[in-house]
């Protein structure tokens, strides 16, 4: 798998962990299935346009998320 896929999967998991949400609740919050979230966190899938739109709706800059924003508590 590519470095990009692992990098994004790490960022998605870190974002979820910082929110303190379970995979189920995080997936519901971002309007994706829990199995899709699991695949994203494991690096088996890349985020699609819907996921990025949900990030933006939640006030998270897509550019910062993809290209290096460090999430803080």
MARTORVEX-910712 format. One record per residue (C-alpha): x, y, z. Coordinates in nm, 2 decimals. Layout:
! residues N
+--------+--------+--------+
:      x :      y :      z :
+--------+--------+--------+
:      X :      Y :      Z :
...
+--------+--------+--------+
END
This chain:
! residues 73
+--------+--------+--------+
:      x :      y :      z :
+--------+--------+--------+
:   0.00 :   0.00 :   0.00 :
:   0.11 :   0.35 :  -0.06 :
:   0.24 :   0.59 :   0.20 :
:  -0.05 :   0.82 :   0.13 :
:  -0.30 :   0.55 :   0.22 :
:  -0.12 :   0.48 :   0.55 :
:  -0.08 :   0.85 :   0.62 :
:  -0.45 :   0.92 :   0.57 :
:  -0.55 :   0.61 :   0.77 :
:  -0.34 :   0.73 :   1.06 :
:  -0.49 :   1.08 :   1.04 :
:  -0.84 :   0.94 :   1.04 :
:  -0.78 :   0.72 :   1.33 :
:  -0.60 :   0.99 :   1.53 :
:  -0.89 :   1.23 :   1.46 :
:  -1.14 :   0.97 :   1.59 :
:  -0.93 :   0.90 :   1.90 :
:  -0.90 :   1.27 :   1.98 :
:  -1.28 :   1.30 :   1.96 :
:  -1.31 :   1.01 :   2.21 :
:  -1.58 :   0.85 :   1.99 :
:  -1.62 :   0.48 :   1.91 :
:  -1.59 :   0.37 :   1.55 :
:  -1.97 :   0.34 :   1.54 :
:  -2.03 :   0.69 :   1.67 :
:  -1.76 :   0.85 :   1.46 :
:  -1.89 :   0.68 :   1.15 :
:  -2.25 :   0.80 :   1.23 :
:  -2.12 :   1.16 :   1.29 :
:  -1.95 :   1.16 :   0.95 :
:  -2.24 :   0.97 :   0.78 :
:  -2.04 :   0.67 :   0.67 :
:  -2.07 :   0.31 :   0.76 :
:  -1.87 :   0.16 :   1.05 :
:  -1.72 :  -0.09 :   0.81 :
:  -1.61 :   0.19 :   0.58 :
:  -1.45 :   0.37 :   0.87 :
:  -1.27 :   0.04 :   0.97 :
:  -1.14 :   0.01 :   0.61 :
:  -1.02 :   0.37 :   0.62 :
:  -0.84 :   0.33 :   0.95 :
:  -0.68 :   0.01 :   0.84 :
:  -0.56 :   0.15 :   0.51 :
:  -0.78 :  -0.08 :   0.31 :
:  -0.96 :   0.21 :   0.15 :
:  -0.90 :   0.58 :   0.07 :
:  -1.15 :   0.85 :   0.17 :
:  -1.40 :   0.94 :  -0.11 :
:  -1.54 :   1.28 :  -0.19 :
:  -1.83 :   1.22 :   0.05 :
:  -1.59 :   1.18 :   0.35 :
:  -1.41 :   1.50 :   0.25 :
:  -1.74 :   1.69 :   0.22 :
:  -1.83 :   1.57 :   0.57 :
:  -1.50 :   1.69 :   0.71 :
:  -1.56 :   2.03 :   0.56 :
:  -1.91 :   2.05 :   0.70 :
:  -1.77 :   1.97 :   1.04 :
:  -1.53 :   2.27 :   1.01 :
:  -1.21 :   2.07 :   0.93 :
:  -1.00 :   2.21 :   0.65 :
:  -0.95 :   1.94 :   0.38 :
:  -0.62 :   2.09 :   0.28 :
:  -0.49 :   2.09 :   0.63 :
:  -0.62 :   1.74 :   0.70 :
:  -0.45 :   1.59 :   0.39 :
:  -0.13 :   1.80 :   0.38 :
:  -0.02 :   1.80 :   0.74 :
:  -0.23 :   1.96 :   1.00 :
:  -0.14 :   1.82 :   1.34 :
:  -0.46 :   1.76 :   1.55 :
:  -0.45 :   1.88 :   1.90 :
:  -0.68 :   1.83 :   2.19 :
+--------+--------+--------+
END
